[in-house]
Amino acid sequence: MSEIALWNAVILQAIEDLFRGTDKERRDAFLWFFANNLDFRCVCDWAGVDPMCLRRSMFYKIINGE
């Protein structure tokens, strides 16, 4: 598995936790996505993902109940 694929898997797990996890997993994932932390930005950079675009996408899914 390439490093990019590994970091994309981390993001996919966080998305899974955000929408289908336990209450704690959902809360932790929400904070990871929406708190202004270096960890989130680094993982996005390593995965080749724009962090602001990902945040907007997750916010849109949350407010639209997807």
LOMISE-729420 format. One record per residue (C-alpha): residue number from 0; residue in one letter; z, x, y. Coordinates in nm, 2 decimals. Each point is the difference from the previous one (the first is absolute). Example, Ala and Ser with C-alpha at 12.3 -4.5 7.8 and 13.67 -1.06 7.14 Angstrom:
{pt 0, A, {0.78, 1.23, -0.45}};
{pt 1, S, {-0.07, 0.14, 0.34}};
REM end
This chain:
{pt 0, M, {0.00, 0.00, 0.00}};
{pt 1, S, {-0.09, 0.14, 0.34}};
{pt 2, E, {0.25, 0.03, 0.27}};
{pt 3, I, {-0.18, -0.27, 0.21}};
{pt 4, A, {0.02, -0.24, -0.30}};
{pt 5, L, {0.36, 0.08, -0.04}};
{pt 6, W, {0.09, -0.09, 0.36}};
{pt 7, N, {-0.22, -0.31, -0.02}};
{pt 8, A, {0.20, -0.10, -0.30}};
{pt 9, V, {0.32, 0.04, 0.20}};
{pt 10, I, {-0.14, -0.23, 0.27}};
{pt 11, L, {-0.12, -0.25, -0.26}};
{pt 12, Q, {0.35, -0.01, -0.16}};
{pt 13, A, {0.15, -0.06, 0.35}};
{pt 14, I, {-0.24, -0.29, 0.05}};
{pt 15, E, {0.10, -0.14, -0.34}};
{pt 16, D, {0.37, 0.04, 0.09}};
{pt 17, L, {-0.06, -0.17, 0.34}};
{pt 18, F, {-0.15, -0.31, -0.15}};
{pt 19, R, {0.13, -0.03, -0.36}};
{pt 20, G, {0.31, 0.22, -0.02}};
{pt 21, T, {0.37, -0.09, -0.02}};
{pt 22, D, {0.17, -0.08, 0.33}};
{pt 23, K, {0.11, 0.36, 0.04}};
{pt 24, E, {-0.35, 0.14, -0.09}};
{pt 25, R, {-0.16, -0.24, 0.25}};
{pt 26, R, {0.25, 0.09, 0.28}};
{pt 27, D, {-0.04, 0.38, -0.07}};
{pt 28, A, {-0.38, -0.03, 0.00}};
{pt 29, F, {0.00, -0.21, 0.32}};
{pt 30, L, {0.21, 0.27, 0.17}};
{pt 31, W, {-0.23, 0.27, -0.14}};
{pt 32, F, {-0.31, -0.17, 0.14}};
{pt 33, F, {0.13, -0.11, 0.34}};
{pt 34, A, {0.27, 0.25, 0.10}};
{pt 35, N, {-0.14, 0.28, 0.20}};
{pt 36, N, {0.07, 0.28, -0.25}};
{pt 37, L, {-0.17, 0.33, -0.08}};
{pt 38, D, {0.00, -0.07, -0.38}};
{pt 39, F, {-0.24, -0.30, 0.04}};
{pt 40, R, {-0.23, 0.20, 0.23}};
{pt 41, C, {-0.01, 0.30, -0.23}};
{pt 42, V, {-0.07, -0.21, -0.31}};
{pt 43, C, {-0.28, -0.17, 0.18}};
{pt 44, D, {-0.14, 0.33, 0.12}};
{pt 45, W, {0.01, 0.15, -0.36}};
{pt 46, A, {-0.16, -0.32, -0.13}};
{pt 47, G, {-0.28, 0.01, 0.26}};
{pt 48, V, {0.11, -0.34, 0.14}};
{pt 49, D, {0.04, -0.09, 0.37}};
{pt 50, P, {0.37, -0.10, 0.03}};
{pt 51, M, {-0.05, -0.24, 0.29}};
{pt 52, C, {-0.28, -0.18, -0.19}};
{pt 53, L, {0.21, -0.03, -0.31}};
{pt 54, R, {0.30, -0.14, 0.21}};
{pt 55, R, {-0.23, -0.25, 0.16}};
{pt 56, S, {-0.14, -0.11, -0.33}};
{pt 57, M, {0.35, -0.04, -0.15}};
{pt 58, F, {0.12, -0.19, 0.31}};
{pt 59, Y, {-0.30, -0.23, -0.02}};
{pt 60, K, {0.07, -0.07, -0.37}};
{pt 61, I, {0.37, -0.07, 0.07}};
{pt 62, I, {-0.06, -0.24, 0.29}};
{pt 63, N, {-0.28, -0.18, -0.19}};
{pt 64, G, {0.21, -0.04, -0.32}};
{pt 65, E, {-0.25, 0.19, -0.21}};
REM end
